[in-house]
Amino acid sequence: MEKTSPFKLARAAVAAACLSAAGAASAADTYPAKPIRFIVPAAAGGPTEIVTRLLAEKMSDSMGVPVVVEAKPGAGGNIGADAVAKSAPDGYTILMGTIGTHAINQTLYRSLPFDPIKDFVPVTQVVSYPLMVVSNPKLPVRNVAELIAYAKAHPGALNRASGGSGTSMHMSGELFNEMAGISMQHIPYKGSLPALTDVMGGQADLAFDSMVVALPLVKAGKLRALAVTGPERSAAAPDVPAIAETVPGYAMTSWIGVFAPAGTPRPIVDRLQREIAKAMTDPKVKDQLVSQAADPVGSTPDEFARFVREETRKWAPIVKASGASVS
């Protein structure tokens, strides 16, 4: 059998690479040619889904194809994230990832069905936002100092609801427990709305949750606002103190951002980033985000990639120190 020369092998490899690049360029030139699935790894009605629908509507208009939002909640966002990780890298299935799916879960969960770094291409950070600590109005506390005092006087009596294990709602409470020297039982729900519904109904005492969902319920008198988790007060609720005013150094800011499956051509990633950034500059979208304490970002893919790596390094020791773990 005649041996293939190294020169022929190299030439074949170059030709294959050129064909692959040409195919990717062709796909990018015609993108998008069909509807785009925008996967939300959280329950409908929560902050991630609300923001995603705002963007999807504007993207549909500007890109000329339907951008369909599909909620795939469960396992702290891992079910939805895994579905996107295993999708074709063609720009037609994208993920609204969270601080949970891409910064917390790889330390919190003993095993994941995907790699948050290797299996995705970061597209853009969409928003960052503080959470709000809200309680059932019948709970006899009105601020963080009273909450800490009550928890210490009634050890093990308080519980806190969250939108799921591994979410920012979960870990913000773990961080508070550690820094305040108290213990409140964590009860994970499948989304913010069911968690806050039980707080309103008295089945749970309090919750750390997004202001996008919690603030309207506070204004309606259905929940009591105790604090916000950002390093300072929020312009959306200036009368509500920051936890840091009572527990110095406490700060928790959540975020969401868009990811595509690994291998998605860079021209498609760049197109998605431009469309999302443009949607966030729409006055109606921007005003709605800011009014709910969500700070629009719109970073480049490279900036977002660096941010995700930094967040992963930041949260790993916090999760380990909390002792929280999910199988």
Phi and psi in degrees as GROMACS dihedral restraints (atoms count N, CA, C in turn):
[ dihedral_restraints ]
;  ai    aj    ak    al  type     phi  dphi    fc
    3     4     5     6     1   -74.6    20    10
    4     5     6     7     1   132.2    20    10
    6     7     8     9     1   -79.3    20    10
    7     8     9    10     1   142.6    20    10
    9    10    11    12     1   -83.8    20    10
   10    11    12    13     1   129.3    20    10
   12    13    14    15     1   -70.3    20    10
   13    14    15    16     1   151.7    20    10
   15    16    17    18     1   -55.6    20    10
   16    17    18    19     1   -34.2    20    10
   18    19    20    21     1   -63.6    20    10
   19    20    21    22     1   -43.5    20    10
   21    22    23    24     1   -66.4    20    10
   22    23    24    25     1   -38.1    20    10
   24    25    26    27     1   -63.8    20    10
   25    26    27    28     1   -43.6    20    10
   27    28    29    30     1   -63.7    20    10
   28    29    30    31     1   -41.6    20    10
   30    31    32    33     1   -65.1    20    10
   31    32    33    34     1   -37.0    20    10
   33    34    35    36     1   -66.9    20    10
   34    35    36    37     1   -39.7    20    10
   36    37    38    39     1   -64.2    20    10
   37    38    39    40     1   -42.4    20    10
   39    40    41    42     1   -63.4    20    10
   40    41    42    43     1   -42.7    20    10
   42    43    44    45     1   -62.7    20    10
   43    44    45    46     1   -41.7    20    10
   45    46    47    48     1   -63.8    20    10
   46    47    48    49     1   -41.3    20    10
   48    49    50    51     1   -63.8    20    10
   49    50    51    52     1   -39.9    20    10
   51    52    53    54     1   -64.8    20    10
   52    53    54    55     1   -41.8    20    10
   54    55    56    57     1   -63.8    20    10
   55    56    57    58     1   -40.9    20    10
   57    58    59    60     1   -63.2    20    10
   58    59    60    61     1   -44.7    20    10
   60    61    62    63     1   -63.8    20    10
   61    62    63    64     1   -40.0    20    10
   63    64    65    66     1   -64.8    20    10
   64    65    66    67     1   -39.2    20    10
   66    67    68    69     1   -64.7    20    10
   67    68    69    70     1   -42.0    20    10
   69    70    71    72     1   -64.2    20    10
   70    71    72    73     1   -41.7    20    10
   72    73    74    75     1   -63.8    20    10
   73    74    75    76     1   -41.2    20    10
   75    76    77    78     1   -62.9    20    10
   76    77    78    79     1   -43.2    20    10
   78    79    80    81     1   -63.0    20    10
   79    80    81    82     1   -39.7    20    10
   81    82    83    84     1   -67.3    20    10
   82    83    84    85     1   -34.8    20    10
   84    85    86    87     1   -64.8    20    10
   85    86    87    88     1   -34.5    20    10
   87    88    89    90     1   -97.5    20    10
   88    89    90    91     1     0.7    20    10
   90    91    92    93     1   -79.6    20    10
   91    92    93    94     1   136.1    20    10
   93    94    95    96     1   -92.9    20    10
   94    95    96    97     1   144.9    20    10
   96    97    98    99     1  -115.8    20    10
   97    98    99   100     1     1.2    20    10
   99   100   101   102     1  -156.4    20    10
  100   101   102   103     1   172.1    20    10
  102   103   104   105     1   -58.8    20    10
  103   104   105   106     1   149.1    20    10
  105   106   107   108     1  -106.2    20    10
  106   107   108   109     1   131.1    20    10
  108   109   110   111     1   -92.4    20    10
  109   110   111   112     1   123.9    20    10
  111   112   113   114     1  -109.9    20    10
  112   113   114   115     1   101.2    20    10
  114   115   116   117     1   -84.1    20    10
  115   116   117   118     1   129.6    20    10
  117   118   119   120     1  -108.7    20    10
  118   119   120   121     1   118.2    20    10
  120   121   122   123     1   -84.8    20    10
  121   122   123   124     1    34.4    20    10
  123   124   125   126     1  -145.0    20    10
  124   125   126   127     1   166.8    20    10
  126   127   128   129     1   -69.4    20    10
  127   128   129   130     1   153.2    20    10
  129   130   131   132     1   -62.3    20    10
  130   131   132   133     1   144.4    20    10
  132   133   134   135     1    91.0    20    10
  133   134   135   136     1    -7.5    20    10
  135   136   137   138     1   -87.7    20    10
  136   137   138   139     1   175.2    20    10
  138   139   140   141     1   -61.2    20    10
  139   140   141   142     1   -38.6    20    10
  141   142   143   144     1   -64.9    20    10
  142   143   144   145     1   -42.8    20    10
  144   145   146   147     1   -69.5    20    10
  145   146   147   148     1   -38.4    20    10
  147   148   149   150     1   -60.9    20    10
  148   149   150   151     1   -47.3    20    10
  150   151   152   153     1   -67.2    20    10
  151   152   153   154     1   -40.5    20    10
  153   154   155   156     1   -60.7    20    10
  154   155   156   157     1   -41.9    20    10
  156   157   158   159     1   -65.9    20    10
  157   158   159   160     1   -36.4    20    10
  159   160   161   162     1   -58.7    20    10
  160   161   162   163     1   -47.4    20    10
  162   163   164   165     1   -69.8    20    10
  163   164   165   166     1   -41.8    20    10
  165   166   167   168     1   -59.8    20    10
  166   167   168   169     1   -38.2    20    10
  168   169   170   171     1   -62.4    20    10
  169   170   171   172     1   -44.8    20    10
  171   172   173   174     1   -70.6    20    10
  172   173   174   175     1   -37.9    20    10
  174   175   176   177     1   -64.3    20    10
  175   176   177   178     1   -39.2    20    10
  177   178   179   180     1   -59.2    20    10
  178   179   180   181     1   -44.0    20    10
  180   181   182   183     1   -64.1    20    10
  181   182   183   184     1   -44.8    20    10
  183   184   185   186     1   -81.8    20    10
  184   185   186   187     1   -27.3    20    10
  186   187   188   189     1   -94.5    20    10
  187   188   189   190     1   -13.7    20    10
  189   190   191   192     1    78.7    20    10
  190   191   192   193     1    11.4    20    10
  192   193   194   195     1  -136.4    20    10
  193   194   195   196     1   154.9    20    10
  195   196   197   198     1   -63.3    20    10
  196   197   198   199     1   136.4    20    10
  198   199   200   201     1  -111.3    20    10
  199   200   201   202     1   104.0    20    10
  201   202   203   204     1   -95.2    20    10
  202   203   204   205     1   121.8    20    10
  204   205   206   207     1   -87.3    20    10
  205   206   207   208     1   128.4    20    10
  207   208   209   210     1  -129.8    20    10
  208   209   210   211     1   118.3    20    10
  210   211   212   213     1   -83.0    20    10
  211   212   213   214     1   128.8    20    10
  213   214   215   216     1  -131.2    20    10
  214   215   216   217     1    76.1    20    10
  216   217   218   219     1   -78.8    20    10
  217   218   219   220     1   168.7    20    10
  219   220   221   222     1   123.3    20    10
  220   221   222   223     1   147.8    20    10
  222   223   224   225     1    55.1    20    10
  223   224   225   226     1    44.3    20    10
  225   226   227   228     1    63.5    20    10
  226   227   228   229     1    25.5    20    10
  228   229   230   231     1    96.4    20    10
  229   230   231   232     1    -7.0    20    10
  231   232   233   234     1   -68.9    20    10
  232   233   234   235     1   -29.9    20    10
  234   235   236   237     1   -66.3    20    10
  235   236   237   238     1   -48.4    20    10
  237   238   239   240     1   -66.2    20    10
  238   239   240   241     1   -41.3    20    10
  240   241   242   243     1   -63.8    20    10
  241   242   243   244     1   -40.9    20    10
  243   244   245   246     1   -65.0    20    10
  244   245   246   247     1   -37.0    20    10
  246   247   248   249     1   -61.5    20    10
  247   248   249   250     1   -39.5    20    10
  249   250   251   252     1   -74.3    20    10
  250   251   252   253     1   -40.0    20    10
  252   253   254   255     1   -56.7    20    10
  253   254   255   256     1   -31.8    20    10
  255   256   257   258     1   -97.9    20    10
  256   257   258   259     1     8.3    20    10
  258   259   260   261     1   -86.6    20    10
  259   260   261   262     1   163.7    20    10
  261   262   263   264     1   -63.7    20    10
  262   263   264   265     1   136.3    20    10
  264   265   266   267     1   -82.8    20    10
  265   266   267   268     1    64.6    20    10
  267   268   269   270     1  -122.5    20    10
  268   269   270   271     1     5.8    20    10
  270   271   272   273     1    85.2    20    10
  271   272   273   274     1     2.5    20    10
  273   274   275   276     1   -99.4    20    10
  274   275   276   277     1    -3.5    20    10
  276   277   278   279     1  -135.5    20    10
  277   278   279   280     1   115.8    20    10
  279   280   281   282     1  -128.7    20    10
  280   281   282   283     1   163.0    20    10
  282   283   284   285     1  -121.5    20    10
  283   284   285   286     1   136.5    20    10
  285   286   287   288     1   -91.5    20    10
  286   287   288   289     1    89.4    20    10
  288   289   290   291     1   -75.1    20    10
  289   290   291   292     1   166.2    20    10
  291   292   293   294     1  -131.8    20    10
  292   293   294   295     1   172.7    20    10
  294   295   296   297     1   -59.2    20    10
  295   296   297   298     1   -27.8    20    10
  297   298   299   300     1   -72.5    20    10
  298   299   300   301     1   -53.9    20    10
  300   301   302   303     1   -66.3    20    10
  301   302   303   304     1   -28.2    20    10
  303   304   305   306     1  -122.7    20    10
  304   305   306   307     1     6.8    20    10
  306   307   308   309     1  -140.9    20    10
  307   308   309   310     1   -28.3    20    10
  309   310   311   312     1  -105.2    20    10
  310   311   312   313     1   -43.5    20    10
  312   313   314   315     1   -63.4    20    10
  313   314   315   316     1   -31.0    20    10
  315   316   317   318     1   -68.8    20    10
  316   317   318   319     1   -17.3    20    10
  318   319   320   321     1   -97.0    20    10
  319   320   321   322     1   -36.8    20    10
  321   322   323   324     1   -70.9    20    10
  322   323   324   325     1   -42.2    20    10
  324   325   326   327     1   -89.4    20    10
  325   326   327   328     1   139.7    20    10
  327   328   329   330     1   -66.8    20    10
  328   329   330   331     1   -29.9    20    10
  330   331   332   333     1  -152.2    20    10
  331   332   333   334     1   148.3    20    10
  333   334   335   336     1  -125.7    20    10
  334   335   336   337     1   148.7    20    10
  336   337   338   339     1   -81.7    20    10
  337   338   339   340     1     3.5    20    10
  339   340   341   342     1  -148.4    20    10
  340   341   342   343     1   163.8    20    10
  342   343   344   345     1  -104.6    20    10
  343   344   345   346     1   116.5    20    10
  345   346   347   348     1   -59.8    20    10
  346   347   348   349     1   -23.9    20    10
  348   349   350   351     1   -95.8    20    10
  349   350   351   352     1   -53.9    20    10
  351   352   353   354     1   -73.0    20    10
  352   353   354   355     1   -27.9    20    10
  354   355   356   357     1   -93.6    20    10
  355   356   357   358     1     5.5    20    10
  357   358   359   360     1  -137.7    20    10
  358   359   360   361     1   156.3    20    10
  360   361   362   363     1  -113.3    20    10
  361   362   363   364     1   117.5    20    10
  363   364   365   366     1   -64.7    20    10
  364   365   366   367     1   135.1    20    10
  366   367   368   369     1  -103.1    20    10
  367   368   369   370     1   -57.5    20    10
  369   370   371   372     1  -167.2    20    10
  370   371   372   373     1   144.8    20    10
  372   373   374   375     1   -77.8    20    10
  373   374   375   376     1   131.1    20    10
  375   376   377   378     1   -89.4    20    10
  376   377   378   379     1   -60.5    20    10
  378   379   380   381     1  -143.5    20    10
  379   380   381   382     1   161.8    20    10
  381   382   383   384     1  -124.0    20    10
  382   383   384   385     1   153.2    20    10
  384   385   386   387     1  -161.5    20    10
  385   386   387   388     1   146.9    20    10
  387   388   389   390     1   -80.2    20    10
  388   389   390   391     1   164.8    20    10
  390   391   392   393     1  -100.9    20    10
  391   392   393   394     1   169.6    20    10
  393   394   395   396     1  -124.5    20    10
  394   395   396   397     1   135.4    20    10
  396   397   398   399     1   -87.9    20    10
  397   398   399   400     1   117.5    20    10
  399   400   401   402     1  -126.2    20    10
  400   401   402   403     1   148.6    20    10
  402   403   404   405     1  -131.2    20    10
  403   404   405   406     1   164.4    20    10
  405   406   407   408     1   -63.4    20    10
  406   407   408   409     1   133.0    20    10
  408   409   410   411     1   -57.8    20    10
  409   410   411   412     1   -20.6    20    10
  411   412   413   414     1   -82.2    20    10
  412   413   414   415     1   -13.5    20    10
  414   415   416   417     1   -66.4    20    10
  415   416   417   418     1   128.1    20    10
  417   418   419   420     1   -78.1    20    10
  418   419   420   421     1    52.0    20    10
  420   421   422   423     1  -139.1    20    10
  421   422   423   424     1   144.8    20    10
  423   424   425   426     1  -124.9    20    10
  424   425   426   427     1    -2.6    20    10
  426   427   428   429     1  -158.5    20    10
  427   428   429   430     1   178.2    20    10
  429   430   431   432     1   -66.3    20    10
  430   431   432   433     1   -40.8    20    10
  432   433   434   435     1   -60.4    20    10
  433   434   435   436     1   -43.5    20    10
  435   436   437   438     1   -68.3    20    10
  436   437   438   439     1   -34.7    20    10
  438   439   440   441     1   -63.4    20    10
  439   440   441   442     1   -46.2    20    10
  441   442   443   444     1   -63.3    20    10
  442   443   444   445     1   -44.0    20    10
  444   445   446   447     1   -61.9    20    10
  445   446   447   448     1   -41.8    20    10
  447   448   449   450     1   -65.7    20    10
  448   449   450   451     1   -42.7    20    10
  450   451   452   453     1   -63.4    20    10
  451   452   453   454     1   -38.0    20    10
  453   454   455   456     1   -73.0    20    10
  454   455   456   457     1   -32.1    20    10
  456   457   458   459     1   -78.5    20    10
  457   458   459   460     1   -21.4    20    10
  459   460   461   462     1  -129.0    20    10
  460   461   462   463     1    68.4    20    10
  462   463   464   465     1   -58.3    20    10
  463   464   465   466     1   130.0    20    10
  465   466   467   468     1    79.9    20    10
  466   467   468   469     1    -0.6    20    10
  468   469   470   471     1   -83.9    20    10
  469   470   471   472     1   -29.1    20    10
  471   472   473   474     1   -89.4    20    10
  472   473   474   475     1   145.1    20    10
  474   475   476   477     1  -129.8    20    10
  475   476   477   478     1   157.8    20    10
  477   478   479   480     1  -132.6    20    10
  478   479   480   481     1   131.7    20    10
  480   481   482   483     1   -87.7    20    10
  481   482   483   484     1   152.6    20    10
  483   484   485   486     1  -145.2    20    10
  484   485   486   487     1   166.3    20    10
  486   487   488   489     1   -75.7    20    10
  487   488   489   490     1     4.3    20    10
  489   490   491   492     1   143.3    20    10
  490   491   492   493     1   157.5    20    10
  492   493   494   495     1   -64.3    20    10
  493   494   495   496     1   135.9    20    10
  495   496   497   498     1    89.0    20    10
  496   497   498   499     1    -9.9    20    10
  498   499   500   501     1   -76.2    20    10
  499   500   501   502     1   165.7    20    10
  501   502   503   504     1   -62.7    20    10
  502   503   504   505     1   -30.5    20    10
  504   505   506   507     1   -62.5    20    10
  505   506   507   508     1   -38.2    20    10
  507   508   509   510     1   -69.4    20    10
  508   509   510   511     1   -54.3    20    10
  510   511   512   513     1   -73.1    20    10
  511   512   513   514     1   -26.9    20    10
  513   514   515   516     1   -64.1    20    10
  514   515   516   517     1   -35.7    20    10
  516   517   518   519     1   -70.8    20    10
  517   518   519   520     1   -37.0    20    10
  519   520   521   522     1   -63.5    20    10
  520   521   522   523     1   -42.4    20    10
  522   523   524   525     1   -64.1    20    10
  523   524   525   526     1   -39.0    20    10
  525   526   527   528     1   -65.3    20    10
  526   527   528   529     1   -45.0    20    10
  528   529   530   531     1   -52.6    20    10
  529   530   531   532     1   -49.0    20    10
  531   532   533   534     1   -64.7    20    10
  532   533   534   535     1   -46.3    20    10
  534   535   536   537     1   -76.3    20    10
  535   536   537   538     1   -27.9    20    10
  537   538   539   540     1   -91.1    20    10
  538   539   540   541     1   -10.1    20    10
  540   541   542   543     1    70.9    20    10
  541   542   543   544     1    36.2    20    10
  543   544   545   546     1  -127.9    20    10
  544   545   546   547     1   178.3    20    10
  546   547   548   549     1  -139.1    20    10
  547   548   549   550     1   117.0    20    10
  549   550   551   552     1  -120.9    20    10
  550   551   552   553     1   132.9    20    10
  552   553   554   555     1   -68.6    20    10
  553   554   555   556     1   136.0    20    10
  555   556   557   558     1   -93.8    20    10
  556   557   558   559     1   130.8    20    10
  558   559   560   561     1  -121.1    20    10
  559   560   561   562     1   106.7    20    10
  561   562   563   564     1   -80.6    20    10
  562   563   564   565     1   137.9    20    10
  564   565   566   567     1  -118.3    20    10
  565   566   567   568     1   171.9    20    10
  567   568   569   570     1   -93.1    20    10
  568   569   570   571     1    62.7    20    10
  570   571   572   573     1   122.2    20    10
  571   572   573   574     1   162.2    20    10
  573   574   575   576     1   -66.1    20    10
  574   575   576   577     1   -44.8    20    10
  576   577   578   579     1   -60.1    20    10
  577   578   579   580     1   -47.9    20    10
  579   580   581   582     1   -64.7    20    10
  580   581   582   583     1   -32.6    20    10
  582   583   584   585     1   -65.5    20    10
  583   584   585   586     1   -48.6    20    10
  585   586   587   588     1   -70.5    20    10
  586   587   588   589     1   -29.5    20    10
  588   589   590   591     1   -61.5    20    10
  589   590   591   592     1   -41.2    20    10
  591   592   593   594     1   -72.6    20    10
  592   593   594   595     1   -30.2    20    10
  594   595   596   597     1   -66.2    20    10
  595   596   597   598     1   -44.5    20    10
  597   598   599   600     1   -61.8    20    10
  598   599   600   601     1   -35.8    20    10
  600   601   602   603     1   -83.5    20    10
  601   602   603   604     1    -7.4    20    10
  603   604   605   606     1    90.1    20    10
  604   605   606   607     1     0.5    20    10
  606   607   608   609     1   -74.4    20    10
  607   608   609   610     1   -21.7    20    10
  609   610   611   612     1  -130.5    20    10
  610   611   612   613     1   152.9    20    10
  612   613   614   615     1   -82.9    20    10
  613   614   615   616     1   -44.4    20    10
  615   616   617   618     1  -156.6    20    10
  616   617   618   619     1   174.8    20    10
  618   619   620   621     1  -154.9    20    10
  619   620   621   622     1   150.6    20    10
  621   622   623   624     1  -101.7    20    10
  622   623   624   625     1   115.1    20    10
  624   625   626   627     1  -146.1    20    10
  625   626   627   628     1   167.5    20    10
  627   628   629   630     1   -63.1    20    10
  628   629   630   631     1   140.8    20    10
  630   631   632   633     1   -68.4    20    10
  631   632   633   634     1   -22.3    20    10
  633   634   635   636     1   -56.8    20    10
  634   635   636   637     1   -39.0    20    10
  636   637   638   639     1   -97.2    20    10
  637   638   639   640     1   -40.3    20    10
  639   640   641   642     1   -76.7    20    10
  640   641   642   643     1   -38.0    20    10
  642   643   644   645     1   -60.0    20    10
  643   644   645   646     1   -44.9    20    10
  645   646   647   648     1   -59.3    20    10
  646   647   648   649     1   -34.3    20    10
  648   649   650   651     1   -72.1    20    10
  649   650   651   652     1   -32.2    20    10
  651   652   653   654     1   -66.8    20    10
  652   653   654   655     1   -46.1    20    10
  654   655   656   657     1   -63.5    20    10
  655   656   657   658     1   -28.7    20    10
  657   658   659   660     1   -82.9    20    10
  658   659   660   661     1    -3.3    20    10
  660   661   662   663     1    81.2    20    10
  661   662   663   664     1    10.2    20    10
  663   664   665   666     1   -87.4    20    10
  664   665   666   667     1   -19.7    20    10
  666   667   668   669     1  -134.2    20    10
  667   668   669   670     1   156.5    20    10
  669   670   671   672     1  -107.7    20    10
  670   671   672   673     1   128.8    20    10
  672   673   674   675     1   -84.8    20    10
  673   674   675   676     1   125.7    20    10
  675   676   677   678     1  -101.9    20    10
  676   677   678   679     1   -35.6    20    10
  678   679   680   681     1  -172.1    20    10
  679   680   681   682     1   169.3    20    10
  681   682   683   684     1  -116.4    20    10
  682   683   684   685     1   156.8    20    10
  684   685   686   687     1   -94.5    20    10
  685   686   687   688     1    -7.5    20    10
  687   688   689   690     1   -68.2    20    10
  688   689   690   691     1   170.6    20    10
  690   691   692   693     1   -67.3    20    10
  691   692   693   694     1   -16.6    20    10
  693   694   695   696     1  -147.7    20    10
  694   695   696   697     1   176.2    20    10
  696   697   698   699     1   -64.4    20    10
  697   698   699   700     1   155.4    20    10
  699   700   701   702     1   -96.0    20    10
  700   701   702   703     1   139.2    20    10
  702   703   704   705     1   -63.3    20    10
  703   704   705   706     1   -23.1    20    10
  705   706   707   708     1   -75.4    20    10
  706   707   708   709     1   -18.5    20    10
  708   709   710   711     1  -149.2    20    10
  709   710   711   712     1    67.2    20    10
  711   712   713   714     1   -63.5    20    10
  712   713   714   715     1   -19.2    20    10
  714   715   716   717     1   -85.0    20    10
  715   716   717   718     1    -7.7    20    10
  717   718   719   720     1   -95.6    20    10
  718   719   720   721     1   119.6    20    10
  720   721   722   723     1   -69.6    20    10
  721   722   723   724     1   158.6    20    10
  723   724   725   726     1   -81.9    20    10
  724   725   726   727     1   147.5    20    10
  726   727   728   729     1   -55.1    20    10
  727   728   729   730     1   -35.9    20    10
  729   730   731   732     1   -60.5    20    10
  730   731   732   733     1   -19.3    20    10
  732   733   734   735     1   -69.3    20    10
  733   734   735   736     1   -22.9    20    10
  735   736   737   738     1  -109.8    20    10
  736   737   738   739     1   -37.0    20    10
  738   739   740   741     1  -115.9    20    10
  739   740   741   742     1    89.8    20    10
  741   742   743   744     1   -55.6    20    10
  742   743   744   745     1   135.6    20    10
  744   745   746   747     1    92.3    20    10
  745   746   747   748     1   -11.2    20    10
  747   748   749   750     1   -72.4    20    10
  748   749   750   751     1   133.4    20    10
  750   751   752   753     1  -160.2    20    10
  751   752   753   754     1   133.0    20    10
  753   754   755   756     1  -144.1    20    10
  754   755   756   757     1   115.0    20    10
  756   757   758   759     1  -121.1    20    10
  757   758   759   760     1   124.3    20    10
  759   760   761   762     1   -90.1    20    10
  760   761   762   763     1   169.4    20    10
  762   763   764   765     1  -157.8    20    10
  763   764   765   766     1   159.8    20    10
  765   766   767   768     1  -135.3    20    10
  766   767   768   769     1   154.9    20    10
  768   769   770   771     1  -161.0    20    10
  769   770   771   772     1   164.0    20    10
  771   772   773   774     1   -96.3    20    10
  772   773   774   775     1   136.6    20    10
  774   775   776   777     1  -129.4    20    10
  775   776   777   778     1   148.7    20    10
  777   778   779   780     1  -118.3    20    10
  778   779   780   781     1   160.5    20    10
  780   781   782   783     1   -61.6    20    10
  781   782   783   784     1   146.8    20    10
  783   784   785   786     1   -56.0    20    10
  784   785   786   787     1   139.1    20    10
  786   787   788   789     1    97.2    20    10
  787   788   789   790     1    -6.4    20    10
  789   790   791   792     1   -63.2    20    10
  790   791   792   793     1   128.2    20    10
  792   793   794   795     1   -55.0    20    10
  793   794   795   796     1   139.7    20    10
  795   796   797   798     1   -59.3    20    10
  796   797   798   799     1   -38.0    20    10
  798   799   800   801     1   -59.5    20    10
  799   800   801   802     1   -34.0    20    10
  801   802   803   804     1   -71.9    20    10
  802   803   804   805     1   -41.3    20    10
  804   805   806   807     1   -59.0    20    10
  805   806   807   808     1   -45.3    20    10
  807   808   809   810     1   -64.3    20    10
  808   809   810   811     1   -38.3    20    10
  810   811   812   813     1   -63.3    20    10
  811   812   813   814     1   -45.4    20    10
  813   814   815   816     1   -60.1    20    10
  814   815   816   817     1   -43.2    20    10
  816   817   818   819     1   -61.1    20    10
  817   818   819   820     1   -43.7    20    10
  819   820   821   822     1   -63.9    20    10
  820   821   822   823     1   -41.9    20    10
  822   823   824   825     1   -66.8    20    10
  823   824   825   826     1   -40.3    20    10
  825   826   827   828     1   -69.4    20    10
  826   827   828   829     1   -43.6    20    10
  828   829   830   831     1   -61.4    20    10
  829   830   831   832     1   -39.5    20    10
  831   832   833   834     1   -65.7    20    10
  832   833   834   835     1   -40.6    20    10
  834   835   836   837     1   -61.5    20    10
  835   836   837   838     1   -35.6    20    10
  837   838   839   840     1   -74.2    20    10
  838   839   840   841     1   -15.0    20    10
  840   841   842   843     1   -89.4    20    10
  841   842   843   844     1    -8.2    20    10
  843   844   845   846     1   -59.5    20    10
  844   845   846   847     1   128.8    20    10
  846   847   848   849     1   -55.0    20    10
  847   848   849   850     1   -40.6    20    10
  849   850   851   852     1   -67.9    20    10
  850   851   852   853     1   -42.3    20    10
  852   853   854   855     1   -65.3    20    10
  853   854   855   856     1   -48.3    20    10
  855   856   857   858     1   -60.9    20    10
  856   857   858   859     1   -44.8    20    10
  858   859   860   861     1   -63.1    20    10
  859   860   861   862     1   -38.5    20    10
  861   862   863   864     1   -68.8    20    10
  862   863   864   865     1   -38.8    20    10
  864   865   866   867     1   -65.4    20    10
  865   866   867   868     1   -48.7    20    10
  867   868   869   870     1   -64.6    20    10
  868   869   870   871     1   -37.1    20    10
  870   871   872   873     1   -64.9    20    10
  871   872   873   874     1   -20.0    20    10
  873   874   875   876     1  -107.8    20    10
  874   875   876   877     1    21.7    20    10
  876   877   878   879     1    68.6    20    10
  877   878   879   880     1    20.5    20    10
  879   880   881   882     1   -97.5    20    10
  880   881   882   883     1   124.0    20    10
  882   883   884   885     1   -95.5    20    10
  883   884   885   886     1   110.3    20    10
  885   886   887   888     1   -63.0    20    10
  886   887   888   889     1   142.3    20    10
  888   889   890   891     1  -118.5    20    10
  889   890   891   892     1   -72.2    20    10
  891   892   893   894     1    72.1    20    10
  892   893   894   895     1    39.0    20    10
  894   895   896   897     1   -69.2    20    10
  895   896   897   898     1   164.1    20    10
  897   898   899   900     1   -75.3    20    10
  898   899   900   901     1   163.6    20    10
  900   901   902   903     1   -56.4    20    10
  901   902   903   904     1   -41.6    20    10
  903   904   905   906     1   -68.3    20    10
  904   905   906   907     1   -40.7    20    10
  906   907   908   909     1   -62.9    20    10
  907   908   909   910     1   -41.9    20    10
  909   910   911   912     1   -67.4    20    10
  910   911   912   913     1   -38.0    20    10
  912   913   914   915     1   -60.4    20    10
  913   914   915   916     1   -44.5    20    10
  915   916   917   918     1   -63.5    20    10
  916   917   918   919     1   -41.2    20    10
  918   919   920   921     1   -61.4    20    10
  919   920   921   922     1   -43.4    20    10
  921   922   923   924     1   -63.2    20    10
  922   923   924   925     1   -42.0    20    10
  924   925   926   927     1   -62.6    20    10
  925   926   927   928     1   -41.8    20    10
  927   928   929   930     1   -64.0    20    10
  928   929   930   931     1   -42.5    20    10
  930   931   932   933     1   -65.0    20    10
  931   932   933   934     1   -38.1    20    10
  933   934   935   936     1   -62.5    20    10
  934   935   936   937     1   -45.1    20    10
  936   937   938   939     1   -64.6    20    10
  937   938   939   940     1   -36.6    20    10
  939   940   941   942     1   -66.1    20    10
  940   941   942   943     1   -44.3    20    10
  942   943   944   945     1   -85.0    20    10
  943   944   945   946     1   -21.3    20    10
  945   946   947   948     1   -55.5    20    10
  946   947   948   949     1   -52.0    20    10
  948   949   950   951     1   -67.8    20    10
  949   950   951   952     1   -29.9    20    10
  951   952   953   954     1   -67.2    20    10
  952   953   954   955     1   -43.9    20    10
  954   955   956   957     1   -63.5    20    10
  955   956   957   958     1   -43.9    20    10
  957   958   959   960     1   -63.4    20    10
  958   959   960   961     1   -42.5    20    10
  960   961   962   963     1   -65.6    20    10
  961   962   963   964     1   -31.4    20    10
  963   964   965   966     1   -71.1    20    10
  964   965   966   967     1   -22.8    20    10
  966   967   968   969     1    80.8    20    10
  967   968   969   970     1     0.3    20    10
  969   970   971   972     1   -71.4    20    10
  970   971   972   973     1   139.6    20    10
  972   973   974   975     1  -156.3    20    10
  973   974   975   976     1   141.9    20    10
  975   976   977   978     1  -128.9    20    10
  976   977   978   979     1   133.4    20    10
